Amino acid sequence: MKVLISGASVAGPVLAYWLDRYGFETTVVERTPALRHGLGGHAVDLFGHATDVVQAMGLWDEILAARTMIEKLTIERSGAKPVHVDLGRLYAGMSDRHVEILRGELTRILSAADSSEYLFGDSITSLNDDGDGVDVTFEHNAPRRFDLVIGADGMHSNVRRLAFGPEESVRRHLGGYLAVYSTPNLFGLGTNTLTHQSVNRLVAMYGVRQTGQARAAFLFRTENELAYDYRDKDQQKALLAKEFRDYGWRVPQLLEHLEAADDFYFDAIAQITLDTWQRGRIGLVGDAGYCPAPAVGGGTSLAIATAYILAGELAVNGPDGLRSYETKVRPMVDRSRAIGPKVMGSIIPGGPATLRLLPWAASVVPKLPTPIQRFIWSQNAVGKALGSEPLPTYAPSPGSPATPIQ
Ligand SMILES: Cc1cc2nc3c(=O)[nH]c(=O)nc-3n(C[C@H](O)[C@H](O)[C@H](O)COP(=O)(O)OP(=O)(O)OC[C@H]3O[C@@H](n4cnc5c(N)ncnc54)[C@H](O)[C@@H]3O)c2cc1C
């Protein structure tokens, strides 16, 4: 079977890898002129099932070697003593398997593992599903026909727009915004994260050990949705500068590097609430189908685990696997939707009480014995999403060297 995957970041390469191992013929189309790999982008987390999947792909050691190595977090607030958090112990309390890695590094490692055909610098312009296959046209490449087309093209998915309709009808705005860009390592951060919280605002920065630079992140809440052009970076930079111009702390030094930042990222903290991820021979995986909200929702682990399940279901059931995949991943997706609002409420405090309580809790919980930490996590949305049922096991296709997850 010939499968076209749109998007080569996290879900796309994982899906391509497993389909490849199950004997499918896969093509990946990616809008950027080359793979978005390397030391740019933001730090993302792999928990639980996602670590099982990359282990089964034989990539665990490489991912571990490329990890950020950030283990300490300092939370500062005006008029309060800094709070120090042992992130290593915090994550160990949440899950017995966790790794943090820059998204570009993860993409590099994941995409080197499969032997799909990659079409860079291109995008799908139309999809015509006639029940037996899908005719696809591209901006640049010649039209082609595939047995299946999968959108792994992120929160603003092109495949979703073409096959399921406009984004506005399936986007749930959580009321916040997020900006990230690189700066020189102005404050000698090493591999620590330093944050400053206030009501409705969070500024965070961490050192990137491989480049000697730092990355600054700004999260904020607004009463009304901001109107901006998602292609206009200068307009977004101006919006960010306006939101934080009176913030104080170390923000003025960070903003001095805003204009020159060439990796500036800005987006709404929003979820994709579509409730079906297949239409005929077209499907969605990862953020394209069910983005649980950038930076606060655990989308990377979800994308990896669900891409593995989609490949397995297609291997077992052929095109009908799109429907069985949907049934299998729905509980995981439903649980993940509860994470974003909770995490956003903690890291961007909505009022003075949360501003006082959460840094205290973040410093105390990691000091508790691991079983008690596990119990605490199991009582909330984040823990419930991490501790879900085991991943299904798929038999490899005849002759394939696949080692299914045990
Ligand atoms: C600032 C920030 C911080 C984050 N922090 C965390 C974190 O700490 N932990 C965590 O787990 N997750 C985090 N996330 C979320 C995480 O990055 C995503 O959940 C994850 O990358 C989803 O993977 P994906 O492959 O589904 O989509 P994406 O990573 O969004 O990839 C989509 C791919 O599709 C490509 N594409 C887009 N349009 C087209 C098109 N028309 N044609 C072809 N290709 C196209 C894009 O170029 C990209 O390569 C964060 C996200 C952001 C933005």
The ligand as an SDF file (V2000), in Angstrom:
LIG
                    3D

 53 58  0  0  0  0  0  0  0  0999 V2000
    6.9310   26.5130   22.0080 C   0  0  0  0  0  0  0  0  0  0  0  0
    6.4610   25.1010   22.1620 C   0  0  0  0  0  0  0  0  0  0  0  0
    6.8290   24.3900   23.2920 C   0  0  0  0  0  0  0  0  0  0  0  0
    6.4200   23.0570   23.4210 C   0  0  0  0  0  0  0  0  0  0  0  0
    6.7980   22.3810   24.5360 N   0  0  0  0  0  0  0  0  0  0  0  0
    6.4260   21.0930   24.6600 C   0  0  0  0  0  0  0  0  0  0  0  0
    6.8410   20.3300   25.7950 C   0  0  0  0  0  0  0  0  0  0  0  0
    7.5080   20.8190   26.7030 O   0  0  0  0  0  0  0  0  0  0  0  0
    6.4670   19.0360   25.8550 N   0  0  0  0  0  0  0  0  0  0  0  0
    5.7290   18.4420   24.8730 C   0  0  0  0  0  0  0  0  0  0  0  0
    5.4480   17.2510   24.9420 O   0  0  0  0  0  0  0  0  0  0  0  0
    5.3170   19.1290   23.8000 N   0  0  0  0  0  0  0  0  0  0  0  0
    5.6380   20.4430   23.6790 C   0  0  0  0  0  0  0  0  0  0  0  0
    5.2140   21.1420   22.6030 N   0  0  0  0  0  0  0  0  0  0  0  0
    4.3130   20.5060   21.6290 C   0  0  0  0  0  0  0  0  0  0  0  0
    5.0400   19.6820   20.6040 C   0  0  0  0  0  0  0  0  0  0  0  0
    5.9790   20.4580   19.8930 O   0  0  0  0  0  0  0  0  0  0  0  0
    4.0190   19.0790   19.6330 C   0  0  0  0  0  0  0  0  0  0  0  0
    2.9570   18.4780   20.3500 O   0  0  0  0  0  0  0  0  0  0  0  0
    4.6560   18.0250   18.7540 C   0  0  0  0  0  0  0  0  0  0  0  0
    5.7330   18.5920   18.0400 O   0  0  0  0  0  0  0  0  0  0  0  0
    3.5940   17.4610   17.7930 C   0  0  0  0  0  0  0  0  0  0  0  0
    4.2130   16.7880   16.7500 O   0  0  0  0  0  0  0  0  0  0  0  0
    3.5230   16.6850   15.3230 P   0  0  0  0  0  0  0  0  0  0  0  0
    4.4810   15.9130   14.4800 O   0  0  0  0  0  0  0  0  0  0  0  0
    2.1360   16.1920   15.4750 O   0  0  0  0  0  0  0  0  0  0  0  0
    3.3740   18.1900   14.7990 O   0  0  0  0  0  0  0  0  0  0  0  0
    4.4820   19.3210   14.5900 P   0  0  0  0  0  0  0  0  0  0  0  0
    5.6640   19.0810   15.4560 O   0  0  0  0  0  0  0  0  0  0  0  0
    3.7830   20.6190   14.6950 O   0  0  0  0  0  0  0  0  0  0  0  0
    4.9590   19.1120   13.0890 O   0  0  0  0  0  0  0  0  0  0  0  0
    4.1940   19.4160   11.9690 C   0  0  0  0  0  0  0  0  0  0  0  0
    5.0870   19.3110   10.7430 C   0  0  0  0  0  0  0  0  0  0  0  0
    4.2740   19.5100    9.5810 O   0  0  0  0  0  0  0  0  0  0  0  0
    4.9080   20.4420    8.7260 C   0  0  0  0  0  0  0  0  0  0  0  0
    3.8830   21.1070    7.9360 N   0  0  0  0  0  0  0  0  0  0  0  0
    3.0420   22.0990    8.3110 C   0  0  0  0  0  0  0  0  0  0  0  0
    2.2520   22.4470    7.2830 N   0  0  0  0  0  0  0  0  0  0  0  0
    2.5840   21.6610    6.2490 C   0  0  0  0  0  0  0  0  0  0  0  0
    2.1270   21.5450    4.9090 C   0  0  0  0  0  0  0  0  0  0  0  0
    1.1730   22.3510    4.4260 N   0  0  0  0  0  0  0  0  0  0  0  0
    2.6820   20.6130    4.1090 N   0  0  0  0  0  0  0  0  0  0  0  0
    3.6860   19.7960    4.5630 C   0  0  0  0  0  0  0  0  0  0  0  0
    4.1720   19.8780    5.8160 N   0  0  0  0  0  0  0  0  0  0  0  0
    3.6230   20.7920    6.6550 C   0  0  0  0  0  0  0  0  0  0  0  0
    5.6480   21.3770    9.6670 C   0  0  0  0  0  0  0  0  0  0  0  0
    6.6830   22.0810    9.0030 O   0  0  0  0  0  0  0  0  0  0  0  0
    6.1760   20.3810   10.6950 C   0  0  0  0  0  0  0  0  0  0  0  0
    7.3930   19.8150   10.2910 O   0  0  0  0  0  0  0  0  0  0  0  0
    5.5990   22.4680   22.4330 C   0  0  0  0  0  0  0  0  0  0  0  0
    5.2290   23.1900   21.3000 C   0  0  0  0  0  0  0  0  0  0  0  0
    5.6430   24.4890   21.1700 C   0  0  0  0  0  0  0  0  0  0  0  0
    5.2410   25.2300   19.9410 C   0  0  0  0  0  0  0  0  0  0  0  0
  1  2  1  0
  2  3  1  0
  2 52  2  0
  3  4  2  0
  4  5  1  0
  4 50  1  0
  5  6  2  0
  6  7  1  0
  6 13  1  0
  7  8  2  0
  7  9  1  0
  9 10  1  0
 10 11  2  0
 10 12  1  0
 12 13  2  0
 13 14  1  0
 14 15  1  0
 14 50  1  0
 15 16  1  0
 16 17  1  0
 16 18  1  0
 18 19  1  0
 18 20  1  0
 20 21  1  0
 20 22  1  0
 22 23  1  0
 23 24  1  0
 24 25  2  0
 24 26  1  0
 24 27  1  0
 27 28  1  0
 28 29  2  0
 28 30  1  0
 28 31  1  0
 31 32  1  0
 32 33  1  0
 33 34  1  0
 33 48  1  0
 34 35  1  0
 35 36  1  0
 35 46  1  0
 36 37  1  0
 36 45  1  0
 37 38  2  0
 38 39  1  0
 39 40  1  0
 39 45  2  0
 40 41  1  0
 40 42  2  0
 42 43  1  0
 43 44  2  0
 44 45  1  0
 46 47  1  0
 46 48  1  0
 48 49  1  0
 50 51  2  0
 51 52  1  0
 52 53  1  0
M  END
$$$$
